[in-house]
Amino acid sequence: MATQPVPGDIAFVGPAHLSHLSDYQYVEVVSVEEASVHVSIAGPDATSGGSTYTMPLGTFQHRVVPARERDLWPGSYLAHPVTFVWTTDDGVDVWSYGVVSGYSATDDETTLHIVGHEGPVRLPLVATTAIIKADVLTYALQIGGTVNAAAFTPTELLEQQNSALVACNRRRPGRPGLPTAITELLTVPFVGKDIVPL
């Protein structure tokens, strides 16, 4: 028999579980009734003073996650393009890009499952993991990709990515090619007609 949830418990749910959602999110119990649970959005992307939603008690009980997921919120990366440090076959730590396809969590370890250009990657998620949620544009341009991780701290890489976004937003419609400000940031060749898998 499933444990009765209490305020503060969290679950990881998606649109099939809570129709108000457009993607998977963490929710936190606000209150419990006999057959339903009132929840609010929780996690790093939650806004303060958010709305509450009602979902069936049984659904919440099936989707409940351990409270320790609050430490790193691994589900918040699901289906997002990310930049992360990857160790090459030669033993060099470089920045790489991929899309988080899932995660697994045990009492000892939390691991992100990433589909990267180098193939599938299992990235242990700890407080010191170098990982950045990437914008779709910086994912396509691979800003900082293949650069030695010692050359760019996560903060420096994020600044490079933000500079690329600003330059692209300033771009005048109808001008062919990438702006010079962007091409100067590229570390991986960009071919505009290539399809970038997400």
C-alpha positions as CSV (number, residue, x, y, z in Angstrom):
1,M,0.0,0.0,0.0
2,A,1.3,3.4,-0.9
3,T,2.2,6.0,1.7
4,Q,-0.2,8.9,2.3
5,P,1.5,12.0,1.0
6,V,2.0,15.0,3.3
7,P,2.6,18.7,2.6
8,G,6.2,19.1,1.2
9,D,6.4,15.8,-0.5
10,I,7.4,16.0,-4.2
11,A,6.6,14.1,-7.4
12,F,7.8,14.3,-11.0
13,V,4.8,14.6,-13.3
14,G,4.0,15.5,-16.9
15,P,1.0,16.5,-19.0
16,A,-0.4,13.0,-18.9
17,H,-0.6,13.3,-15.1
18,L,-1.5,17.0,-14.8
19,S,-3.2,18.5,-17.9
20,H,-2.0,22.1,-16.9
21,L,1.6,21.2,-17.7
22,S,3.3,21.4,-21.1
23,D,6.3,19.4,-20.0
24,Y,7.6,17.4,-17.1
25,Q,7.9,19.3,-13.8
26,Y,8.3,18.7,-10.1
27,V,5.2,19.3,-8.0
28,E,5.0,19.7,-4.2
29,V,2.1,18.8,-2.0
30,V,0.2,21.8,-0.6
31,S,-2.7,19.9,1.0
32,V,-4.3,16.4,0.8
33,E,-8.0,15.5,0.6
34,E,-9.5,12.0,0.6
35,A,-8.9,11.2,-3.0
36,S,-7.0,14.1,-4.4
37,V,-3.8,16.1,-3.7
38,H,-3.4,19.9,-4.2
39,V,0.1,20.7,-5.6
40,S,2.1,23.6,-6.8
41,I,5.1,23.6,-9.2
42,A,8.4,23.1,-7.4
43,G,12.0,23.0,-8.4
44,P,14.6,25.4,-9.9
45,D,12.2,26.8,-12.6
46,A,9.2,27.3,-10.3
47,T,8.0,30.9,-9.8
48,S,7.1,32.1,-6.3
49,G,3.4,32.5,-5.6
50,G,2.5,30.0,-8.2
51,S,-0.9,28.4,-8.7
52,T,-2.1,25.2,-7.1
53,Y,-3.5,22.3,-9.1
54,T,-5.5,19.3,-8.1
55,M,-4.5,15.8,-9.1
56,P,-5.7,12.3,-8.1
57,L,-4.1,10.9,-5.0
58,G,-3.2,7.6,-6.7
59,T,-1.4,9.4,-9.5
60,F,0.7,11.4,-7.1
61,Q,1.6,8.3,-5.2
62,H,2.8,6.6,-8.3
63,R,5.0,9.6,-9.3
64,V,6.4,10.5,-5.9
65,V,10.2,10.9,-5.7
66,P,12.6,10.9,-2.8
67,A,13.0,14.3,-1.0
68,R,16.8,14.2,-1.8
69,E,15.9,15.0,-5.4
70,R,15.5,18.6,-4.1
71,D,19.2,18.8,-3.8
72,L,19.9,18.6,-7.6
73,W,16.5,18.5,-9.3
74,P,17.6,16.0,-12.0
75,G,14.2,15.9,-13.7
76,S,14.5,19.6,-14.4
77,Y,17.1,18.8,-17.1
78,L,14.8,16.3,-18.9
79,A,14.4,17.0,-22.7
80,H,16.6,20.1,-22.4
81,P,19.7,20.7,-24.5
82,V,22.7,21.0,-22.2
83,T,26.3,21.8,-22.2
84,F,28.5,19.6,-20.0
85,V,32.0,18.5,-19.5
86,W,32.8,15.2,-21.2
87,T,36.0,13.2,-21.0
88,T,37.3,12.2,-24.4
89,D,38.8,8.8,-25.2
90,D,42.2,10.5,-24.9
91,G,41.3,11.6,-21.3
92,V,40.8,15.3,-22.1
93,D,37.9,17.1,-20.4
94,V,36.1,19.1,-23.0
95,W,32.8,21.0,-23.2
96,S,30.2,19.0,-25.2
97,Y,26.5,19.4,-26.1
98,G,23.6,16.9,-25.9
99,V,20.0,16.5,-24.9
100,V,19.0,14.9,-21.6
101,S,16.8,11.9,-22.4
102,G,16.3,10.7,-18.8
103,Y,17.8,10.2,-15.4
104,S,18.2,7.5,-12.8
105,A,18.6,8.0,-9.1
106,T,19.7,5.5,-6.4
107,D,20.5,6.1,-2.7
108,D,24.1,6.5,-3.7
109,E,24.1,8.3,-7.1
110,T,22.0,10.4,-9.5
111,T,22.9,10.0,-13.2
112,L,21.7,12.1,-16.2
113,H,21.2,10.1,-19.4
114,I,22.4,12.3,-22.3
115,V,22.2,11.8,-26.1
116,G,25.3,13.6,-27.3
117,H,27.1,13.9,-30.6
118,E,29.7,11.4,-29.3
119,G,26.9,8.9,-28.5
120,P,25.1,8.2,-25.3
121,V,26.6,9.6,-22.1
122,R,25.9,8.8,-18.5
123,L,26.8,11.9,-16.5
124,P,26.9,11.5,-12.7
125,L,25.1,14.5,-11.2
126,V,26.7,16.0,-8.1
127,A,26.8,19.5,-6.7
128,T,30.0,20.2,-8.6
129,T,28.9,18.8,-12.0
130,A,29.6,21.3,-14.7
131,I,26.4,21.4,-16.7
132,I,24.4,24.3,-18.2
133,K,20.9,24.2,-19.7
134,A,21.6,25.5,-23.2
135,D,19.3,27.6,-25.4
136,V,18.3,25.8,-28.6
137,L,20.4,28.4,-30.6
138,T,23.6,27.9,-28.6
139,Y,23.0,24.2,-28.8
140,A,22.8,24.4,-32.6
141,L,25.9,26.7,-32.8
142,Q,27.8,24.6,-30.2
143,I,29.3,27.7,-28.6
144,G,32.4,26.4,-26.6
145,G,31.9,22.9,-27.9
146,T,35.2,20.8,-27.9
147,V,37.0,23.5,-25.9
148,N,39.1,22.1,-23.0
149,A,37.2,22.5,-19.8
150,A,40.2,24.2,-18.2
151,A,39.9,27.0,-20.8
152,F,36.3,28.0,-19.9
153,T,34.8,27.8,-16.5
154,P,31.0,27.3,-16.5
155,T,30.5,31.0,-15.8
156,E,32.7,32.0,-18.8
157,L,31.0,29.6,-21.1
158,L,27.6,30.8,-20.0
159,E,28.8,34.4,-20.8
160,Q,29.9,33.3,-24.3
161,Q,26.5,31.7,-24.8
162,N,24.7,34.8,-23.7
163,S,26.8,37.0,-26.0
164,A,25.9,34.8,-28.9
165,L,22.2,35.1,-28.1
166,V,22.5,38.9,-27.8
167,A,24.3,39.1,-31.2
168,C,21.7,36.9,-32.9
169,N,18.9,39.0,-31.5
170,R,20.5,42.1,-33.0
171,R,20.9,40.5,-36.4
172,R,19.0,42.3,-39.2
173,P,16.5,40.1,-41.1
174,G,17.5,39.3,-44.6
175,R,21.2,39.4,-44.1
176,P,22.8,36.2,-45.2
177,G,25.1,34.2,-43.0
178,L,26.0,34.5,-39.3
179,P,27.0,37.9,-37.9
180,T,30.8,38.3,-37.3
181,A,30.2,38.5,-33.6
182,I,28.9,35.0,-33.8
183,T,31.5,33.5,-36.1
184,E,34.2,34.7,-33.7
185,L,32.6,32.7,-30.9
186,L,32.3,29.4,-32.9
187,T,34.5,26.6,-31.8
188,V,32.9,24.0,-34.0
189,P,32.3,24.6,-37.7
190,F,28.7,25.6,-38.4
191,V,27.0,24.6,-41.7
192,G,23.7,26.5,-41.9
193,K,22.0,23.9,-44.1
194,D,22.8,21.0,-41.7
195,I,20.0,19.6,-39.6
196,V,20.7,19.7,-35.9
197,P,19.1,16.8,-34.1
198,L,17.3,17.6,-30.8
